[in-house]
Amino acid sequence: MSGIDLSVIIVSYNTADLIGPCLNALMNQTGCVKEIFVVDNASTDSSADFISANFPNIRLFANQKNLGFAAANNQAIPHCRGRYLLFLNPDTVVHQESMAKAIAYMDANPVIGLAGLHILNPDGTDQESVSYRYLSQRFTRGELDGLPGKIASVLGAAMIASRQAIIAVGGFDEDYFLYGEDEDLCLRLRRHGLEIGFIPSAFVIHYHGQSERTTAPEQVWRKKIRAEYLFYRKNYRKETINRIVRAAYWQARWRILSLTMFMPLVSNKSLSRGKILKYQAIIDELRKLPRKS
């Protein structure tokens, strides 16, 4: 036995200005034996150099190209020795003793394969991070019945998991580049017979979306839509996917029409234009999907 309680894995991409506070908060955690890995996905802001110079005791993987979130996490998992894995975003700050509380929760609940930490916005308000239903689950007809536990998924910004459970399901699905991989992992763990949990006493501040701050909002939406329909293709029946596509297409068409009609009456026209671009991106991505018969 290694004696290590927790292996922390952080996937970094252009967050040199944020990862310092994240790593300092981790280094100051007490009540557990831990090791920390950072996988830098070919950042262009000298993130890897900053980490290497300021945190020499952290295991750094400096990739030459961006492998995506799922593959980068999987890159570190074989090197982890902890009983538990903590998947953590670089734009987070873990409250003091939260890691010890997360480990205690997992030790007390062996039926839990993975649990989300209590994620807060920078102003201290709760950030929505727990889902009790999967994406578009209302269109399913029994195909997700009988799964263990009540929680469907938790936000991937801060989640702790049994290392053995993660290995048993093969880690993250590397077909996901960014977005959707956390929900997919939670579903696969439940299908493996484990529950998803939530740890209300383990607090983490999350500065949401920082790795995508230089990406145009329309492109972010396209990435999310592609990940969403990849999740459907992997986990839902063809007839379910057809129902989802039809509903999403007509909803997007209606929203574009209504937003265009009321554009002369609204004061914040840039907000309305942004929403139109979002719904047009949905239509464009739906048209690219392979036809399901």
Secondary structure by P-SEA (a helix, b strand, c coil): cccccbbbbbbbccccccaaaaaaaaaacccccbbbbbbbcccccaaaaaaaacccccbbbbbcccccaaaaaaaacccccccbbbbcccccccccaaaaaaaaaaaacccccccccccccccccccccccccccccccccccccccccccccccccbbbbcaaaaaaaccccccccccaaaaaaaaaaaaabbbbbbbccbbbbbccccccccccaaaaaaaaaaaaaaaaaacccaaaaaaaaaaaaaaaaaaaaaaaaacccccaaaaaaaaaaaaaaaaaaaaaccccc
